[in-house]
């Protein structure tokens, strides 16, 4: 027999937040219930699952993959090793996109005869596209990914949250036609030699790494976006904390105006935006 307290002590080498999440998932009890009565007995079946999860956690598997889920923007999303685990940092991309969409629809903003079209490139679990479609049902949201397996996860998440998103399979802009009012992406942006990749070994490398300087994907998107944006449309890209100047320079080189970088809650450069000029230079 093992109590909650016994299990926590026996697995003290694991992070406390992780232990609580695993215990909660295995027992079906909330964190408050576990804290309130640490003398509760952990059922045998739960102990079996916990033993497996604890082993795998020690070998480096993220809790989100062990449990098969992660919360983003208040939505519980299914995640598998085919998709990047949504990060809290990326909620800034959603906030920035919402502000751009709302700015466009204000009186004095540009008028849309039809639903404004939004494109997300490299959607992974679908987190960003689903959050945006749910927040602004008037948007016509399209999301692409190079991985069919990622798209299967994203489609499931959209169905679960009744988010209306058109998912297309293809590399960056390959699958899309027509012009969009807003293009957003959280592309891979980690440098190939970044030491932090050691800690991210369970996640799909193609969703993280973008060449020697981490800017390969951002370069591709900055180069292609102008051809898929309506005049006056916006591009918003997430990037690494030290990539703000490079992202701004790339957008400016490709003729974007109103280029600006937004900081995340830690105060780091995280999302750079730019606007397609009315008349292309
Ligand atoms: N922010 C992620 C990290 O943990 C990277 C995500 C990405 O490359 N898009 O490093």
Boltz pocket constraint, residues with backbone or C-beta under 6 A from the ligand:
constraints:
  - pocket:
      binder: B
      contacts: [[A, 87], [A, 89], [A, 186], [A, 187], [A, 188], [A, 189], [A, 190], [A, 207], [A, 208], [A, 209]]
      max_distance: 6.0
